[in-house]
Amino acid sequence: MSRKFGGFGGGNMNQMLKQVKQMQNELLKAQETLKNTEFEGIAAGGMVSIKLTGNFELKSLKIDKNLVDPEDVELLEDSIIAAYNDAAKKVQEANDENFGGLAGGLNIPGLNL
């Protein structure tokens, strides 16, 4: 008499565990690669440039001196925010591209890939 545990045969469970371990390794590699990748955000026609890592760490901020006007600080502030948002959008798109398919369409509560 063959007995199955929770609807899974022993061989199926072992194969599934191997696949989960492989997916975990792929996720760790992708996270490390993304963490070390820099994404550039640009605003004000290239006069403001921000570089973020894949984990949103600010690595550099460059501002063209021609944009610095003591009479219009708001333009500089807005340009920095726009450059940051541009870079952050690129990081998010890379996250979606790299991790979106790794769950294989699984809908696992609490797992945001």
Phi, psi and omega per residue, in radians:
M1 nan 2.133 -3.137
S2 -1.477 2.271 -3.131
R3 -2.033 2.256 3.140
K4 -1.891 2.510 -3.137
F5 -1.734 2.044 3.063
G6 1.001 0.466 3.117
G7 1.493 -0.033 3.116
F8 -1.964 2.362 2.994
G9 -1.351 2.768 -3.124
G10 -0.982 -0.744 -3.139
G11 -1.153 -0.702 3.117
N12 -1.111 -0.698 -3.134
M13 -1.151 -0.754 3.114
N14 -1.082 -0.744 3.121
Q15 -1.124 -0.716 3.133
M16 -1.139 -0.718 3.108
L17 -1.109 -0.663 3.078
K18 -1.110 -0.736 3.128
Q19 -1.140 -0.694 3.111
V20 -1.128 -0.755 3.121
K21 -1.106 -0.723 3.112
Q22 -1.111 -0.754 3.121
M23 -1.106 -0.695 3.116
Q24 -1.081 -0.764 3.110
N25 -1.103 -0.715 3.111
E26 -1.118 -0.711 3.107
L27 -1.098 -0.764 3.142
L28 -1.107 -0.731 3.104
K29 -1.116 -0.777 -3.130
A30 -1.140 -0.687 3.108
Q31 -1.104 -0.753 -3.138
E32 -1.132 -0.754 3.110
T33 -1.081 -0.815 -3.121
L34 -1.122 -0.691 3.141
K35 -1.050 -0.580 -3.092
N36 -1.642 0.025 3.127
T37 -1.621 2.438 3.094
E38 -1.810 2.456 3.141
F39 -2.116 2.293 -3.082
E40 -1.811 2.312 3.026
G41 -1.956 2.408 -3.069
I42 -2.236 2.512 3.083
A43 -2.569 2.995 3.112
A44 0.938 0.817 3.092
G45 1.087 0.543 3.122
G46 1.580 0.051 -3.119
M47 -1.395 -0.300 3.060
V48 -2.204 2.276 3.140
S49 -2.342 2.314 3.112
I50 -2.216 2.417 3.037
K51 -2.050 2.233 3.093
L52 -2.066 2.621 2.976
T53 -1.456 3.019 3.134
G54 -1.130 -0.238 3.044
N55 -1.890 0.472 3.011
F56 1.171 0.389 3.064
E57 -1.418 2.232 3.136
L58 -1.288 2.102 -3.124
K59 -1.786 -0.594 3.118
S60 -2.735 2.708 3.074
L61 -2.451 2.127 3.122
K62 -2.143 2.326 -3.139
I63 -2.250 2.172 3.072
D64 -1.152 2.306 -3.075
K65 -1.047 -0.424 3.131
N66 -1.224 -0.292 3.128
L67 -1.473 -0.322 -3.090
V68 -1.393 1.905 -3.140
D69 -2.319 1.958 -3.120
P70 -1.004 -0.371 3.138
E71 -1.486 -0.187 -3.107
D72 -2.416 1.081 3.136
V73 -1.126 -0.574 -3.130
E74 -1.035 -0.674 3.109
L75 -1.071 -0.755 3.120
L76 -1.125 -0.806 3.124
E77 -1.039 -0.837 3.137
D78 -1.086 -0.656 -3.138
S79 -1.177 -0.677 3.102
I80 -1.136 -0.783 3.117
I81 -1.076 -0.771 -3.137
A82 -1.099 -0.716 3.127
A83 -1.147 -0.734 3.105
Y84 -1.080 -0.827 -3.131
N85 -1.079 -0.629 3.097
D86 -1.108 -0.800 3.124
A87 -1.158 -0.740 -3.135
A88 -1.091 -0.659 3.098
K89 -1.093 -0.705 3.120
K90 -1.160 -0.668 3.080
V91 -1.098 -0.805 -3.124
Q92 -1.098 -0.720 3.105
E93 -1.094 -0.696 3.103
A94 -1.151 -0.690 3.073
N95 -1.058 -0.831 -3.138
D96 -1.070 -0.745 -3.118
E97 -1.175 -0.730 -3.078
N98 -1.378 -0.608 -3.014
F99 -1.917 -0.267 -3.098
G100 -1.042 -0.686 -3.092
G101 -1.568 -0.183 -3.059
L102 -1.243 -0.391 3.112
A103 -1.383 -0.110 3.084
G104 1.076 0.530 3.130
G105 1.405 0.125 3.115
L106 -1.274 2.431 3.067
N107 -1.840 1.573 -3.079
I108 -1.828 2.047 -3.126
P109 -0.992 2.367 3.120
G110 1.452 -0.106 -3.141
L111 -1.804 1.830 -3.101
N112 -1.748 1.621 3.099
L113 -1.935 nan nan
